[in-house]
Amino acid sequence: MDRRIRNGFIASLSLILFYLIVNYLASGIEGMLWNFRNYWYYIVAIDIGFGSQMALYTHIRAFHQSCKSVATGGVSAGSMVACCLHHVTDFVPIFGTGLSFALSAYTEILMLIGVLSSAVGIAWMLATIQNGGLYRDGDLISRIMVVDYNSLKQAVLVISVFIAILKFVTFDPYSFEGII
C-alpha cells in the first residue's frame, strides 16, 4: 500500500478512536453516541480532513521538504475533543457551571473551525506541493495539479473566515440547543 494512503488512513482512524475514547471517558456510551449522532457531519469532515492532511504531509516529506501546515492537525484534534470537553467540569466542581456552559454552548463553532482549518490546511499543502514541484509526471498528485492552488488557498481562507464570522454572528449560545 502507498505510504501516503496508509499514513492518512492511520491518522484518520487514530483521530476517530481518540475522539470516541475521550468522549466515552467523559460521558459514557450514551453521551458518546449522543454526541456522535448530533455532530457526525462535523466529526466525519474533521476526520477526513485530518487524514487527507497526513497523506499530503507524508507526500511532502517524501521530497524532503518541510511543511508549515502541520499545525492544523492539532486544531482538528482539539475541535473533536471540544465536543465533549464540557464534561470535564463533571469531575472538577471547582470550575463550576459557567465553564461547562461556555464549552457546551460553543461546541458547534469550535467544530466548524476545525472543519474550516482542515480545508485551509489541505489547500495550503496542495499549494506547497505545486509551488515546489513536489510530484512526478503520471502519479496521482500530478493529475490534480491542473488547478491554481495558490489562488484556491486564498479563496478557501477568505471563504472560511467569512463562514466562521457568519456562524459566530448568527449563533445564539443561550438557546440551549444541542447541550446535554
N, C-alpha and C positions, 0 to 999 in steps of 0.2 A: 504494500500500500504506500502511496505517496506520503512522504513525511508531513507535508503541509496539511493534507486532509486528515491524517492521523492526529497531528497536534491540535488542529481545530476541533476535531471530534472529542478528543480527550478533554480539552479546555471547556467545551460546551457541556459535556457530561459532568465534569467536576463542578462547574458553577451551579448546575441544576441540583446536584447532590448537596452541595454546600447550602444552597437556599432551603432545600427540604429539611436538612438536618437542623439548621438554625431555627427554622420555623417550627419544627416538631419540638425541639427542646424548649422553645419559648412558649408554645401554646398547645402542645399535644396534637394528636392526629386530627381531631375535629377542627382545631384552629388552622392547622396546616392545609387541610382540604378546603376550608372556607376561603382562606387567602388565595389559594391557587385558583379556585373556582371564580373568585371575584376579580382577580388581576392576571389571569392566564395570558391575555394578549400582551401585556407588558412583559411578563416573565419570559414568554417564548421569544419575543422580539429582542429582549436584552440578551438572552441566552444565545440566539442565533448570531447576533451582532458580536458577542464576545468570542464565539467560536470562529467566526469569519476573521476577526482581528488577529486571533492567534495564528490562523492559517497564513494570513498575509505577512504577519511578523516573521513567521518561520521562512517564508519565501524571501523576504528582505535579508534576513540573517544568512541565508544560503549564499548570498552575494557579498557577505562580509561587510554589510552596511549597518549603521545604527538607525534607529527609528524613534522619533520624538513622540509617536502616538501611543506608546505603551501605557501611559497614564490613564487612558480611557478605560482600560480593563479594570482598574481599581474603582472607577466610577460605576462601572457595570455591577461589580460585586457589591459595592456599597449600596446601590439603589435596590438591589434584590434584598439585602438584609434590612433596609429601611422599612420594608413592608411589614416586618414583624418586630422591629426594634422597640416599638412602644410597649411590648410585653416585658421588657427588662425592668420596668418600674413595678411589675408584679413582685419581683424579688428584692427590690430596693425601695421600700416605702418612703425612705427619707426624701427621695426626689419628688414624690407626690404626684398628684393627678395632672398638674399643669404640663409637665414634660411629656407624660404619657399622651395627653390630649394633643399636644403640638405635633408629636411624632406621628400619631394616628391620623390627624387631620391632613397632614401634608404628604402622606404616603404616595398618593397618586401623582403628585407633582414631582416627587423625588424619583419615582419610577419613570416618568416621562422624560426627565432629564437624563436618566440612564439610557433610554432608547435613543434620544437625540444625540447624546455624546457618542454612542456607538456608531451612528450614521456618520457623524463628523469624523470619527476615528478611521472608519473604513475609507471614506473619501480621501482623507489625508494620506493614508497608507498607499492607496492606489496612485495618488499624485506623486508620492515619493518613488514608487516603482517606475512610473512613466518618466519622471524627470531624470532619474538615474539610469534609465535604460536597463533596468534590472529584470530582463526577460530575454528569452531566446525565441527566435522565429519558430513558429509551429507549436509552441507549448500553449497550454490553456490561457495563461496570463496574456500572452501576446495577442490572442484573439479578441480580448476585451479592451485592448489599448487603442481602440479607434475613437474613444471619447476623450475630450479635453478635460482631464481630471483636475487640473488647476482651477478651471472655471467651475467645474462641478463642486469641488471642495468649497469654494467661496459661496456658491449658491446654497449648498447644504448648510453651511454655517449660518448664513443670513436667515434662511427659512427656519432653521432650528431655534434660533434666538427669537424670531417672530412668534413661532408656535409656543415656546416657553412663556414669553411675556403675555400672549393672549390667554393661555391657560391660567396663569397666575392672576391676571386682572379679572377674569370671569369666574375664578374659583371662590367658593364660599366655604371657608373652613368651619363655619358654625352650623352647617347643615346636618352634621352627624351622619351623613350618608356614607355607608361603607365602613363605619367604625364598629368594631366588636364591642 
